[in-house]
Amino acid sequence: MTNTSVETPAERAADLQDERLVRTEGVRGAVLAFRQRVRGGDLGSLPVVIGLIVICIIFQVLNPNFLSANNLVNLTLQCAAVGTISIGIVLVLLLGQIDLSVGSVSGLAAAILGVGLTQLKWPVALAIIVALLVGAAIGYLYGLLFTRFGVPSFVITLAGLLAFLGLQLKILGPNGSINLPYDSWIVQFATSSFLPPWAAYALAVIAAGALFFSDVMRARRRRKAGLSTGALSVTLIKAIALLVVLLLAVAYLATDRGLGASFLLFVLLVIIMNFFLTRTRWGRSVFAVGGSVEAARRAGIKVNRIYITVFILCSSFAALGGLLASARLTSASLSSGGGDTNLNAIAAAVIGGTSLFGGRGSAYSALLGILVIQSISSGLTLLNLDSSIRYMITGAVLLLAVIIDSLSRRSRASHGQA
């Protein structure tokens, strides 16, 4: 779950040095390599992981119910909708851009779902497809405005925030609220669908096996190319550690309702986007454009196409998040996509480790960041503290994340890795 970017010669040299340490000294070499990375400013997801652990410890001390299985199941369900929106924010931030309209787009998708199911009597699948297509069309419009006319993404999406909020209100009509049929499968999916324990355990084993297989195949490709590879023991330890953590988490959640299907969908989307970002030409192009637009253009990358596809994906994830949110609340209303949806989606991406400066980040930032935000919200709710405290603490955590990112960039620059 480390940050990924287009490597400079200095970074490639650091990678080779790390791999030599791992190959010659095994696990000890991996620890030394990690320490050198941190000293060089390549913090990856370390700050947010430490922060999440500290948050959990503090709230558990203040209220023993925080880490109860029931509260953790609720917390994961609350992460799904905004976390899905945050995946799209991660993508635009990787390009050094921003989308301020994701809340309005999610609310518009919720309104389309509500009207489609109740007034137009559409099948659930049709209502979902229409909402997602509208989201994709909005992203395509943003991409065209940005690439053809050079309008800053801040201005485009700010205009979209206002325009699509108005369209949402128009679709909802004078009542301003539509209750979704509780027996529709999308509502059941978001509110009461949980994996049976055997399926959750099987997924844990598959995830650990996939990690091990992926690392082994990567080492094989590097070996064929004449490049150095890490020790197999380190790969095996990583897979076993992941398996143990996942099995313990599944076993603990199973003491309550288990793993929610909506949260699993969110995690799968994170894994899929991480694969596309790290293992495909498109993903490498995203990091290249975020690192340097001119360098990417001279390297033959079709920069405009990258911008358009990322804006389409961002708005599509916003629409999907809006569908999950409305299904969980069993309604589409004037408040759908409003409130702190925009702020939390953007904050989750930044807190999770995606750089505001572009070119550095990971799809896992959405997962880690939303876990931090929802943990703060859940903990304060258990302590009976109001939203004012939550906003202040979330703002402080967001500012701290940006400061850490800025300091790490300076450290990488001083070590010749910027």
N, C-alpha and C positions, 0 to 999 in steps of 0.2 A: 504494500500500500504506500509506496514511496512516490514522491513527485517525479514526473517524467518531463523531459524537455529535449530539444535538439542540442546535442552535446558540442561543446567547443573542443579544440585540441587539448586544452588543459584538462577538461573534464574527462576526455578519453584516456589521457595519461593517468588520471586519478583512478579510473575504472580498472586499467591494467594493473596498477599497483595494488589495488584492493584484491583483485583476482589472484595475483601472485601470493599475497599474504594468506588468502583462504586455501590456495592449493598447497602451499608449503607447510602451513601450521594448522589447518583444519578449523575447528571451532574457535580456538584461541585467535587465529588469524582473522576470522570473521568479526570477533569482538574488537580487535585492534583496528580493523578497517572501518567499522562503524564509528569508533571513537575519533578516528581521523576525519571522517566525513562530518561529524558534528562540529569538530573544531574548525573545519573549513567553512562552516556556515550552511552546509547541506543538512538541514534539520528534518526534512521530510515531514512525516506525520507525528514526530515525537512530541512536539509541544501540545498538540490537541489531545493526544492519548494520555499524556500526563495530566493535562487539565481535566479530562473526563474522569480519570481515577480520583483526583482530588475532590471534584464536585460530588462524586458518589460517596466518598468517605465523609465529607462534611455533612451532607444531608442525611446520611444514615445515622450519624452521631446525633443529629438534631431530632430526627424522627425515624425510629426503627422500622417503620413501614415502607420507607423509601425503596429498599432493595427487596421487598416482598415480591413473590411471583405475580400476584395480582397487579401490583403497581407497574411492574416491568412489562407485563403484557399490554396494559393500557398505554404505557409509554411508547411501545413499538407501534401500536396501532395509530397513535397520534403522529408518528414520524412519517407515515407513508405518503400522505398527500403533499405536504410542503416539501418533503425530501425529494419527491419525484420532480417537483417544480425546480428545486435547487440543482438537479442534474443539468438542466438546460442552462442555468446561470453559470455553472462551472464551464460549460462549453464557450459561452460568449466571453467570459473573463479570460479564458486561455488565449483569445484573440486580442485581449486588451480593450474589449468593448463592454457594453452594459445593456441590460434590458430592464427598463423600469415598469413595463406594462404586464409582467407575468401575472400579477394579481388580477388585473382586469380581464386578461385572456382566460384565466381559470374561471372567473365568475361568469364570463360569457359562455364558456363551455357548459357550466352548470345550468345556466338558463336554457340553453338549447336542449340539454337532456331533459330538464323538467317539462318544458313546453312540448317536446317531442313525445314524451311518454304519456302525458296527461291530456293534452288538448288535441294533438295531431294523431294520437293513438299509434305512433310508430312502434315497431319492435325494438327491444332494448339494443340489439346489435346495430340497427340502423341509426338510432339516436347517437350512439357512441361514435360510429364511423363519421357521421356528419359533424359532430363536435370536433373530432380530431382533424378532419379535413379543413374545417374553418381555422383551427389553430395553425395548421401547416400553411394555409393560404396567407394568414397574417404574417408569419415568418418570412414567406416568400416576398411579400410586399415590402417588409422591412429591408430585406436583402437588396431588392432592386433600388429602393430609395437611397440606400447607403452606397451601393457600388456605382449606380448610374449618375446620381446627382451630388454625391459626396456630403450628404447631410449627416451630421454627427449622430451616432446611435443614441446618445443621451436625448437629443431633441426629438428624433423619430419615435422613440419608445415613450417619451413623456407625452407626446401628442397621442400616441396609441393608448396610453393609460386613460386619458380623458375620453377619447372617442369611443373606445370599446366599453368603458364603463357606461357611457350614454346608451350604447346599443344594448347592453345587458338590461338596463332599466326599461328600454323600449320593448324588448322581447318579453320581459316578465309581466308587463302591463300594469294597470292601476293597483292591483292587489299587492304586487311586489314580493310575493312568496308563493311557492308551489311545493306541496308535499309530494315526495316521490312514493310510488307504490312500494310498501314494505316487502311484498312478496316477490318483487323483481329480483333477478339473480345478481344484478350489480349491487343492490343494497345489501343483500345477503352476503355477497362476497366481501364487502367492506366492513360489515358489522359483526357477522357471526360465523365466518368461515375460518376454520383452524385446521392445520394439518394433523392427521393422526400421528401419534408418537413414532410409529415404525417408519412413516414417510419422512419425518423430520430427522430421525437418526440416519436413514439412508442418504438423505441429502448432505448431512454432515460428512459421512464417509466419502461421498462422491466429490465434495468440495476439496477435502484433503487430498484425495487421490488425483484430482485434476491439477492441484498445485504442484504435486510431486511430478506428475507426468509432464506438465508444462516446463518445469525447470530442467528436467532431464532432456527433453527434446531441444530446448534452447542450448544446453551444453553440447549436445550432439552436433547441432548446426554450427556452433562456434568451433568445435573440434575439426569438422570437415573444412572449415574456412581457414584453418591454421591459426586460430586465435586461442588464447588461454581460457580455461574453464575453472569453475570453483570445485570444491570438494563435494563428493556425493554425500558424505556424512552430514554436511551442513544442510543440504537439500532435504535429507531424510528427517533431520531434527525439526526443520521448519514445518514439514508436513505433519509430523506427529504432534507438535505443539498446537497447530491449528486444529487437528482432529480432537485433541483433548479439550481444548477450549469450547469448540462447537458442541461436543457431546455433553459437557457439563451444562452449557447454556440451555440446550434442548431438554435435558433431564429436569433442570430447575423450572423452566417455563411449563413443562408438562405437569407439574404439581398443581397448576391452575388450569387455564384453558389451552395452553400450548402456543405454538407459533402461528401468528395470524397470517392468512393468505395474502392480505394487502401488503403487509410488511415484507413478505417473501417476494412479492412482485417487485417492490421497490429495490430490494437487494439484488434481484436478478437483473434489473435494468442497470444498476450500478456496475455489476460485473460485465454485462454485455458492452456497455459504453467504455469501460476500462479496456476491454479487449480491442475494440475498434480504435481507441486512442493510442494504444501501445503496440499493436500488432499489424496495423494496416497502413498503407501508403496515405490514405486520407488522414488518419490520426497523426502521423508524422508531419503531414502538411499543416495541420492545425497548430502544432507546436512551433513549426517553422515560421508561419505567418505571425503568430503571437510574439515570437522572439525578434523578428525583423522582417517587416513587410517587403522592403526593397530587396533584401538578400533572398527571400523566398521567391520573389518574382524573377530575379536573375537566375535562380536555380531551376526555372522552368515550371514552377508551381502555378496553377491557375488560381490566383488569389481571389478573384471575384467569386469563383465557384465555391471556394471554401467558406467565404463570408455568407453566401446565400444558404448553403446547406446547414451551417451552424445556426443561423437565425431561424430556419425552418424547424430544426430539431428543438431549439429553445422554446418556441411557441407551441410546438406539439407536446412537449413535456409539460408545459404550463396547462394546456387543455386537459391532458390526462390527469394531472394533479387536481384540477378543478372537478373532474368527474369523480375521483376518489373521495374528495372532501365532501361533495354534495351527497354522495351515496352513504358516507358514514354518518352524516347529519340527517339523512333521509329527507332533505329539502334543498331547494334552490331559492335563494332570496336576495334581497338587496345587499345583504352583508356577505354573500358568497364572493370569495376572492378579495374582500376588503380587509379592513383592520390592519393587522400586522403581517399579512401574507407576503407582500412584497419584501418587507424588511427582513422577515425571518428567512425567506428563500435566499436573498442576497447574503445575509449575515452567515447563514449556514455554509455557503460556498467559501466565503472568506475565512471564517473561523476554522473550517476543515482543512485549510492549507493552500487554497488556490490563490495565486498572487494577483493583486489588482493591477500589476504592471504588465501582465500578459506573459505567455510562454512557459509558465511553470504551474503545475497543478495536477490533480488526479480526479478521476470520477469518484473515488472513494472519499473525496473531500465532502461531497454532499451527504454521505452516510455519517461520517464522523461529526460534521458540523451540526446536522439536525439532531443527532443524539445529544450533543452538548446543550443546544438550545432547549430541547424538550426536557432534558434532565433538570435544567434550571427552572423551567416552568412547572414541572411536576413537583419538584422539591419545595418551591415556594408555595404552591397550592396546598401541600400537606402541612405547611407551617402556618396556613391561614393568612398569608401576606398578599396584598392586592397587586394589581398589574403594574402599578407605578414602580414598585421595587424590581419587578421582573424586567421592565424596560431599562431601568438604570443599570442593572447587573449585566444584561445582555449587551447593552451599549459599551460598557467597560470591557467586557470580554472581546467584543469586536475590535475595539481600539487596540487592545493588547495584541490581538492577532496580527493587525496591520503593522504595529510597531515591530513585532518579532520578524515579520516578513521583510520589513525594510532593513532591519539590522542584519538579517541573514544575507540579504543581497549585498550589503556593504562588506560583510565578512568574505563572501565568495569573491567579490571584486578584489579585495586585498590579497586573496590567495590565488588570483589569476583564473578564477572559475566563473566569472560573471557572464 
